[in-house]
Amino acid sequence: MDLKDIQNLIKFVSKSGASEVKLEMEDIKITIKTGSEKTETTIVQQAPMGMPQMGMPGQVAAPVHAQEAGSGANVVAEESKFIEITSPIIGTFYRKPSPDKPVFVKVGDTIEAGDTVCIIEAMKLFNEVESEVSGKIVKVLIEDSSPVEFDQPLFLIDPS
């Protein structure tokens, strides 16, 4: 994220009326707080993930990665034929249009491209997420009313 992106984010937050916005990405954390007439921005850059952690002598990262890869290999092979519907924005995931309505889709439903599958709330705006593919819902990966990150998988679709 460059300086121009950060400046645009600050302008957007100050115009939106939000009192505080936190944005965390792989190597940077940004917190923007707005007050009566001032905007305060805190930017913290984290150390790269490859750096050794302090306070854990003798722990080696390679065996942990090997163990994770071994345990998830069967799941990846099984799910590779499915297509993921991912979150287009950061926000809160909702399966229903309102608390008293039924869910948009459930496991086993057949959907078409353009069908609404969920809603993501971001800054009091409710954004409908539409499927880009046709197929059958195989798995819902997120619990209702849970926070989601950008590009986080929400549903698995079997296109066949």
SVG drawing of the C-alpha trace seen along z (x, -y; Angstrom):
<svg xmlns="http://www.w3.org/2000/svg" viewBox="-39 -21 57 59">
<polyline fill="none" stroke="black" stroke-width="0.4" points="0.0,0.0 1.5,-3.3 1.1,-6.8 -1.5,-7.8 -3.7,-4.8 -3.3,-5.7 -4.3,-9.4 -7.3,-8.3 -8.3,-5.9 -8.0,-8.8 -10.2,-11.0 -12.8,-8.3 -13.0,-7.5 -13.3,-11.2 -16.2,-11.7 -17.9,-8.5 -18.5,-9.7 -16.9,-6.6 -15.1,-7.2 -12.5,-4.5 -11.3,-2.2 -8.6,0.6 -7.1,2.2 -4.6,5.1 -2.8,6.6 0.1,9.0 2.9,6.5 1.1,3.4 -1.5,2.2 -3.4,-1.0 -5.7,-2.6 -7.6,-5.8 -9.5,-7.6 -11.6,-10.7 -12.7,-13.2 -14.5,-16.5 -12.1,-18.4 -9.0,-16.2 -8.1,-12.9 -5.4,-10.7 -3.6,-8.0 -1.3,-5.3 0.6,-3.1 2.6,-0.1 4.7,2.0 5.3,5.5 8.5,7.5 8.4,9.9 7.0,13.3 10.3,15.1 12.0,13.4 12.7,15.7 10.6,15.0 12.2,14.0 11.6,16.1 11.3,19.5 14.8,20.9 15.3,24.2 12.0,24.1 12.3,24.7 9.6,23.6 10.2,26.2 8.7,29.2 5.6,27.2 5.0,26.5 5.6,30.1 3.1,31.3 0.5,28.8 1.0,29.8 0.7,33.5 -2.5,33.2 -4.3,31.1 -3.2,32.9 -6.3,35.1 -8.6,32.2 -6.9,30.1 -7.1,33.0 -10.8,33.6 -11.7,29.9 -9.6,29.0 -12.6,29.9 -14.7,27.3 -14.9,23.5 -14.7,21.1 -16.9,18.0 -14.8,15.5 -15.5,12.3 -15.1,9.2 -14.6,7.0 -13.8,6.9 -16.9,7.0 -19.5,9.1 -20.9,12.2 -24.7,12.8 -26.5,15.7 -30.0,14.1 -31.3,10.8 -32.8,10.1 -33.1,12.1 -36.7,13.2 -36.0,14.4 -34.7,17.7 -31.0,18.1 -30.1,17.2 -28.6,20.6 -27.9,23.8 -25.8,26.9 -27.4,28.9 -29.0,25.9 -28.4,25.4 -27.5,21.9 -27.0,19.9 -24.5,17.3 -25.8,14.0 -27.7,15.5 -27.3,13.8 -25.6,16.2 -25.0,13.9 -24.6,10.3 -21.4,8.7 -21.9,5.7 -19.1,3.1 -19.5,-0.3 -23.3,0.0 -23.6,0.8 -25.0,4.2 -23.4,5.6 -25.0,8.6 -22.5,11.2 -23.5,12.9 -22.2,16.1 -20.1,15.9 -20.6,19.6 -23.5,22.0 -23.4,25.2 -24.4,26.9 -23.5,25.6 -21.2,28.2 -20.1,26.4 -20.6,23.2 -17.2,22.2 -18.2,19.3 -20.6,19.1 -23.4,16.5 -22.6,13.1 -18.8,13.8 -16.2,11.3 -14.6,12.0 -11.4,10.7 -11.0,9.7 -10.8,12.7 -11.6,15.2 -13.5,18.3 -17.2,18.3 -18.7,21.2 -17.5,24.2 -19.4,24.8 -19.5,28.0 -19.8,26.7 -20.6,30.2"/>
</svg>
